[in-house]
Every structure is written in structure tokens, then in C-alpha cells.
């Protein structure tokens, strides 16, 4: 059975390892590198890149399948006067002994056995002969696809596999929705994924064409905000080409329905009242759009929008009210220069909101 892990669990493990290395340098040769397995499109490399950006440490992405063995070991240069060979190493390897970061051997399973052998010494011993040693503050990780994913995948040798701590990353629609909300992606896409989790990730169709994955839905969300002059029918072709026809058609129908709902800006400015729809898909669309709308418009409107957000939440059922509140809190930036957290938690309606929905909120 695979050793399944969520995005949050993987992040916790990698951050824990990264914290240990600078504090206890002797662990550099003992802590196992982390090997992330998952289907394509789940975001293995993006996850590690985001961890590094969040923590302000270095990130080096090595695509082993695109390298030659000499790229790792270096180029031998004879020194005839000394009767020896000197190795010229790539400049990309970190040299600063005080630096911190993560070196990711991405697509490790796409590399043939010759390249894997070339990487042994670096991954297993954190060095390249006598010429280079990985600084203690750098964690080594790797990522690859599983054999059953019908992607390019070679088996790992037992010697290499035995050195790693192996984790299999699970696609998780709810965690993706929380991440997409914090990133400010298109609310219709987030709402659709919440409503139809089965459309979030599916490898049962034709994998040579578009199929739904976390990477694909992120691209759809970005394109929704850039639709421009493309009419709905033409734009749906683009969506279908990314996530497949089945999921694409469902999303297009969901998006058409969401456009018949009350305008979010009018709701948050108090220009119209909300009557919660009876259908679940429209409830998800309204709920997901609310938190996004609070942060829109000029600064002078923000207090009005927040007040009406809380009023609308009091009129909702607890499940959707809690979803909207979680979204709003996830959207508050860190650091919070405009004091959104203080505005929310000190608002006179917030205590009333927590009395009404606190049990479902779970914070």
C-alpha cells in the first residue's frame, strides 16, 4: 500500500526537515531525503517551490531526465603538470555554507538508470567526489510519477529507493479550494470544485487529451479571468481542452447558472437582498463569491462590504456560512497591513455570527 499523505502533511514534514538541518548540522548525513510520488498534475514541484518562497530559502529544481551524467559529476580537465584530473562543476550548485534551501530532483522516475546512477552520490552522500559537498542547510528532495500513471516512469534501483522517505501525495479538492481561495483565483472554479469534487481529478479517460487535475483547474481559473473577447462557446472549447470534455461541459453549465445569480457587489454594498437559492450548485457559487467580493472596490467601501458579508452570513445555513468565513480568513494576507483580521474579529456582528455558526465554523 502507498504511504498516502495530504499536502498539509507533506508541507509539515519538509518544513520540519528544513528546520532541523541548520539547527543540527550533524543530521545532514542522517535525515532521509523526501521522495514525493503522485500522478501528473498534482503539483509536487509547485508545493516545494511554495514552501521555499514562504520560508525565504533557496530553491534549486534539477530535471534529471534533461541532463547528462557529466552535468552532475562535472567535466574532467587534465592537469598534465600535476599528473591528475580536476573536475569543473556546474555553477548552479549552492556554495555558501551558511545558505539554506531545498534541492529538488524533479521527475526522478523519468531519468534512465544511467542518470540515476550519476545522482547516487549526490543524493546518498550529499557530495560529488572530493570536489563538492552540499551545504548542511540544504535539504534534498525528489519527485516522480507512479508506474500506473502512464507517464514516463522508470523503476528506482533498490539502493536509491532505500535512501528516501517515500510519500505519496493525494489530490485533495478541499485543500486545493482553500489554496485557490487564498491565491484569489476565479471563484466560479473554486465553487464548481466544491460542488463537484469528482470532477477535480480523474485519470479514467483518454490521458492523451485533456483530463481534470489540480494543475488543469488552476489554468482554467487563470484563463477565466482573462477570457476577454472570447465568446462562451469558444471559451468552453479551451476549457474542455484542458480538463476534458466531461468535466469541461459540467463546468460551463455551472458557470452559466452562476451568472443568473444576484450580483455579488450589489449584495455586499447592500443594494439588493440575498435569498439563498434552493439548488446546491447556486449556493456554492454565491458562497464562494462572497469572500472574493469583500476585497474588491475602493478602500472606502471595505467596511460596508465586511458588514454586509457578516449580515448575509447570519442569514445563511451554518454549513455555507462557515465556508464563506473560512474563505474570508484565508484571503486575509500575511502580513496584514490593512488590519483586516482586526476589522473582522472586532466587528460588532462577529460575536453574533460566532454564536449562530460557531459550532460549524470549527476554528
C-alpha positions as CSV (number, residue, x, y, z in Angstrom):
1,X,0.0,0.0,0.0
2,X,1.3,3.5,-0.8
3,X,2.2,5.8,2.1
4,X,-0.5,8.4,1.4
5,X,-0.1,12.0,2.6
6,X,-2.0,15.2,2.2
7,X,-0.5,18.5,1.0
8,X,-0.5,19.8,4.6
9,X,1.2,16.7,5.9
10,X,3.9,16.8,3.2
11,X,4.5,20.5,3.9
12,X,4.8,19.8,7.6
13,X,7.4,17.0,7.1
14,X,9.5,19.1,4.6
15,X,9.4,22.2,6.8
16,X,10.4,20.1,9.8
17,X,13.3,18.6,8.0
18,X,14.4,22.1,6.8
19,X,14.3,23.5,10.3
20,X,16.4,20.6,11.7
21,X,19.3,20.9,9.2
22,X,20.5,24.4,10.2
23,X,19.9,23.8,13.9
24,X,21.7,20.4,13.9
25,X,24.2,20.2,11.0
26,X,25.3,16.7,12.1
27,X,21.9,15.4,10.9
28,X,22.6,16.4,7.3
29,X,24.0,12.9,6.5
30,X,21.3,11.1,8.6
31,X,18.0,12.8,7.7
32,X,16.5,10.9,4.7
33,X,15.7,12.9,1.6
34,X,12.0,13.0,0.8
35,X,10.7,11.3,-2.3
36,X,7.2,12.6,-3.4
37,X,5.1,10.3,-5.6
38,X,1.9,11.3,-7.3
39,X,0.0,11.3,-10.6
40,X,0.9,14.1,-13.0
41,X,-0.6,17.5,-12.5
42,X,-0.9,17.3,-8.7
43,X,1.7,19.9,-8.0
44,X,4.6,18.2,-6.4
45,X,7.3,20.7,-7.6
46,X,4.9,23.7,-7.1
47,X,4.4,22.6,-3.5
48,X,8.1,22.6,-2.7
49,X,8.7,25.8,-4.6
50,X,5.9,27.5,-2.5
51,X,7.4,26.2,0.8
52,X,10.8,27.7,-0.2
53,X,9.2,31.0,-1.1
54,X,7.1,31.1,2.0
55,X,10.2,30.5,4.2
56,X,12.5,32.7,2.3
57,X,15.0,30.0,1.5
58,X,16.7,28.9,-1.8
59,X,15.2,26.5,-4.3
60,X,17.0,24.6,-7.0
61,X,15.0,22.5,-9.5
62,X,17.0,19.8,-11.2
63,X,15.2,17.9,-14.1
64,X,17.4,14.9,-14.2
65,X,15.9,13.4,-17.4
66,X,17.0,16.5,-19.2
67,X,20.6,16.2,-18.0
68,X,23.7,14.2,-18.9
69,X,25.8,12.4,-16.3
70,X,28.6,14.9,-16.8
71,X,26.2,17.7,-15.7
72,X,26.2,16.2,-12.2
73,X,29.7,14.8,-11.8
74,X,31.4,17.7,-13.6
75,X,33.7,17.9,-16.6
76,X,37.2,16.3,-16.1
77,X,40.0,18.6,-17.0
78,X,43.5,17.0,-17.1
79,X,46.3,18.8,-15.3
80,X,49.3,17.3,-17.0
81,X,51.8,19.2,-14.9
82,X,50.4,17.6,-11.7
83,X,49.5,14.2,-13.4
84,X,45.9,14.4,-12.2
85,X,42.4,15.4,-13.2
86,X,40.5,18.4,-11.9
87,X,36.7,18.4,-12.1
88,X,34.8,21.5,-13.3
89,X,31.5,21.6,-11.5
90,X,28.3,23.3,-12.6
91,X,27.9,26.8,-11.1
92,X,24.3,26.1,-10.1
93,X,25.2,24.0,-7.0
94,X,24.9,26.1,-3.8
95,X,28.3,27.0,-2.4
96,X,27.6,29.3,0.6
97,X,28.0,27.2,3.7
98,X,25.6,29.5,5.6
99,X,22.8,29.3,2.9
100,X,19.6,27.3,3.3
101,X,17.2,25.8,0.7
102,X,15.9,22.7,-1.0
103,X,17.4,20.9,-4.0
104,X,14.6,19.1,-5.8
105,X,15.4,16.3,-8.3
106,X,12.2,16.6,-10.2
107,X,10.9,13.8,-12.5
108,X,13.4,11.4,-11.0
109,X,11.5,8.5,-12.3
110,X,11.7,9.8,-15.8
111,X,15.5,9.5,-15.7
112,X,17.1,6.4,-17.1
113,X,19.3,4.1,-14.9
114,X,22.5,5.8,-16.1
115,X,21.3,9.2,-14.9
116,X,20.0,7.7,-11.6
117,X,23.4,6.1,-11.0
118,X,25.1,9.5,-11.7
119,X,22.8,11.0,-9.0
120,X,23.5,8.3,-6.3
121,X,26.5,10.0,-4.7
122,X,24.8,13.4,-4.6
123,X,21.6,12.1,-3.1
124,X,23.1,9.4,-0.9
125,X,26.2,11.1,0.4
126,X,25.5,14.8,-0.3
127,X,28.7,15.2,-2.2
128,X,30.4,14.9,-5.6
129,X,33.7,13.2,-5.1
130,X,36.2,15.4,-3.3
131,X,35.2,18.4,-5.3
132,X,31.9,19.4,-3.8
133,X,29.8,18.9,-0.6
134,X,26.2,20.1,-0.2
135,X,25.9,22.8,2.4
136,X,24.3,21.5,5.6
137,X,21.4,23.9,5.3
138,X,20.1,22.4,2.1
139,X,17.5,19.6,2.1
140,X,17.5,17.1,-0.8
141,X,14.1,16.1,-2.2
142,X,12.9,14.2,-5.2
143,X,9.6,13.8,-7.1
144,X,8.3,11.4,-9.7
145,X,5.2,9.8,-11.2
146,X,4.0,6.3,-10.5
147,X,4.3,3.5,-13.0
148,X,0.5,3.2,-13.2
149,X,0.1,6.8,-14.3
150,X,1.0,6.1,-17.9
151,X,3.6,8.9,-17.7
152,X,7.3,8.4,-18.4
153,X,8.4,6.3,-15.4
154,X,11.4,4.2,-14.8
155,X,11.9,2.0,-11.7
156,X,14.2,3.2,-9.0
157,X,17.0,0.9,-8.0
158,X,16.7,-0.6,-4.6
159,X,19.8,1.2,-3.4
160,X,18.5,4.6,-4.4
161,X,14.9,3.9,-3.2
162,X,16.2,2.7,0.2
163,X,17.7,6.1,1.0
164,X,14.4,8.1,0.7
165,X,11.4,8.6,2.9
166,X,8.6,7.9,0.4
167,X,5.4,9.8,0.5
168,X,2.5,9.6,-2.0
169,X,0.7,12.9,-2.4
170,X,-3.1,12.7,-2.6
171,X,-5.1,15.1,-4.8
172,X,-7.4,16.8,-2.2
173,X,-10.2,19.0,-3.6
174,X,-10.9,20.8,-0.3
175,X,-7.2,21.7,0.3
176,X,-6.9,22.9,-3.3
177,X,-10.0,25.0,-2.8
178,X,-8.6,26.6,0.3
179,X,-5.3,27.3,-1.5
180,X,-7.0,28.7,-4.6
181,X,-9.1,31.0,-2.4
182,X,-6.1,32.3,-0.6
183,X,-4.5,32.9,-4.0
184,X,-7.5,34.8,-5.2
185,X,-8.3,32.5,-8.2
186,X,-11.6,32.7,-10.1
187,X,-14.5,32.0,-7.6
188,X,-16.6,30.1,-10.2
189,X,-13.8,27.4,-10.5
190,X,-13.5,27.1,-6.7
191,X,-17.2,26.8,-6.2
192,X,-17.5,24.2,-9.0
193,X,-14.8,22.0,-7.5
194,X,-16.6,22.2,-4.1
195,X,-19.9,21.3,-5.7
196,X,-18.5,18.5,-7.9
197,X,-15.4,17.1,-6.2
198,X,-15.5,14.1,-8.5
199,X,-14.5,16.5,-11.4
200,X,-11.4,17.7,-9.6
201,X,-9.1,14.8,-10.5
202,X,-9.9,11.9,-12.8
203,X,-7.5,9.7,-14.8
204,X,-10.1,7.3,-16.1
205,X,-10.5,8.9,-19.5
206,X,-8.2,9.5,-22.5
207,X,-5.0,10.6,-20.9
208,X,-3.6,11.7,-24.3
209,X,-6.1,14.5,-24.3
210,X,-7.2,17.0,-21.6
211,X,-8.2,15.5,-18.2
212,X,-9.1,17.1,-14.9
213,X,-6.2,17.7,-12.5
214,X,-5.2,20.4,-9.9
215,X,-2.8,21.9,-12.4
216,X,-5.5,22.0,-15.1
217,X,-8.1,23.7,-12.9
218,X,-5.6,26.3,-11.8
219,X,-5.0,27.1,-15.5
220,X,-8.8,27.2,-16.1
221,X,-9.1,29.6,-13.2
222,X,-6.5,31.9,-14.6
223,X,-8.0,31.8,-18.1
224,X,-11.5,32.6,-16.7
225,X,-10.1,35.9,-15.5
226,X,-8.6,36.5,-19.0
227,X,-11.5,35.4,-21.2
228,X,-11.7,38.8,-22.9
229,X,-13.4,38.8,-26.2
230,X,-13.8,35.0,-26.5
231,X,-17.5,34.1,-26.6
232,X,-18.8,31.4,-24.1
233,X,-18.9,28.7,-26.8
234,X,-15.3,29.3,-27.9
235,X,-14.1,29.6,-24.4
236,X,-15.7,26.3,-23.4
237,X,-13.6,24.6,-26.2
238,X,-10.5,25.9,-24.4
239,X,-11.6,24.7,-21.0
240,X,-12.5,21.2,-22.5
241,X,-9.0,21.0,-24.0
242,X,-7.5,21.5,-20.5
243,X,-9.8,19.3,-18.2
244,X,-11.5,17.1,-20.8
245,X,-15.0,17.3,-22.3
246,X,-17.0,15.7,-19.4
247,X,-15.6,18.0,-16.7
248,X,-15.5,20.9,-19.1
249,X,-19.1,20.7,-20.1
250,X,-20.2,20.4,-16.4
251,X,-18.1,23.5,-15.5
252,X,-19.5,25.5,-18.4
253,X,-23.1,24.7,-17.3
254,X,-22.2,25.6,-13.7
255,X,-20.8,28.9,-14.9
256,X,-23.8,29.8,-16.9
257,X,-26.0,29.1,-13.9
258,X,-23.9,31.3,-11.7
259,X,-24.3,34.3,-14.0
260,X,-28.1,34.3,-13.2
261,X,-27.4,34.8,-9.5
262,X,-27.6,38.2,-7.8
263,X,-24.6,40.4,-8.4
264,X,-22.1,39.9,-5.6
265,X,-21.1,43.6,-5.5
266,X,-24.7,44.6,-5.1
267,X,-25.2,42.2,-2.3
268,X,-22.1,43.4,-0.4
269,X,-23.0,47.0,-0.9
270,X,-26.5,46.4,0.4
271,X,-28.2,47.3,-2.9
272,X,-30.0,44.0,-3.0
273,X,-31.0,41.3,-0.5
274,X,-30.0,37.7,-0.7
275,X,-32.5,34.9,-1.0
276,X,-30.4,31.7,-0.8
277,X,-31.1,29.6,-3.9
278,X,-32.7,26.1,-3.4
279,X,-30.2,24.3,-5.7
280,X,-26.8,23.3,-4.2
281,X,-24.8,24.4,-7.2
282,X,-26.0,28.0,-6.9
283,X,-25.5,28.0,-3.1
284,X,-21.8,27.1,-3.7
285,X,-21.5,29.8,-6.3
286,X,-22.9,32.5,-4.1
287,X,-20.9,31.4,-1.0
288,X,-17.6,31.3,-2.8
289,X,-18.1,34.6,-4.5
290,X,-18.8,36.5,-1.2
291,X,-15.3,36.4,0.3
292,X,-13.8,37.4,-3.0
293,X,-16.1,40.4,-3.2
294,X,-15.2,41.8,0.2
295,X,-11.7,42.7,-1.0
296,X,-12.9,44.4,-4.3
297,X,-13.7,48.0,-4.8
298,X,-12.2,51.2,-3.2
299,X,-11.0,51.3,0.4
300,X,-13.9,53.5,1.3
301,X,-16.3,50.6,0.6
302,X,-14.4,47.9,2.5
303,X,-16.2,48.4,5.9
304,X,-19.6,48.4,4.1
305,X,-18.7,45.2,2.3
306,X,-17.5,43.5,5.5
307,X,-20.6,44.5,7.4
308,X,-22.9,43.1,4.7
309,X,-20.8,40.0,4.4
310,X,-21.5,39.2,8.1
311,X,-25.2,40.1,7.8
312,X,-25.5,37.7,4.8
313,X,-23.7,35.1,6.8
314,X,-26.2,35.4,9.6
315,X,-29.0,34.6,7.1
316,X,-27.2,31.5,5.7
317,X,-27.3,28.0,6.9
318,X,-24.3,27.2,9.1
319,X,-22.5,25.0,6.6
320,X,-22.4,27.7,3.9
321,X,-21.8,30.5,6.4
322,X,-18.8,28.6,7.8
323,X,-17.5,28.0,4.3
324,X,-17.7,31.7,3.5
325,X,-16.0,32.7,6.7
326,X,-13.1,30.3,6.2
327,X,-12.7,31.7,2.7
328,X,-12.6,35.2,4.0
329,X,-10.0,34.4,6.7
330,X,-7.9,32.5,4.1
331,X,-7.9,35.6,1.9
332,X,-6.5,37.9,4.6
333,X,-2.9,38.4,3.7
334,X,0.1,37.8,5.9
335,X,1.4,40.3,6.9
336,X,-1.9,42.2,7.2
337,X,-1.0,45.9,6.6
338,X,-4.7,47.0,6.3
339,X,-5.7,45.3,9.6
340,X,-8.3,43.0,8.0
341,X,-8.0,40.5,10.8
342,X,-8.6,43.1,13.4
343,X,-11.5,44.6,11.5
344,X,-13.2,41.3,11.2
345,X,-12.7,40.0,14.8
346,X,-13.5,43.3,16.4
347,X,-16.7,43.8,14.3
348,X,-19.9,44.1,16.4
349,X,-21.6,41.4,14.2
350,X,-18.7,38.9,14.5
351,X,-19.7,37.8,18.1
352,X,-23.3,37.3,16.9
353,X,-22.0,35.4,13.9
354,X,-20.0,33.0,16.1
355,X,-22.9,32.4,18.4
356,X,-25.0,31.4,15.4
357,X,-22.5,29.4,13.4
358,X,-19.6,28.8,15.8
359,X,-20.2,25.0,16.0
360,X,-20.0,24.6,12.2
361,X,-17.1,27.0,11.9
362,X,-14.6,24.8,13.8
363,X,-11.9,27.4,14.4
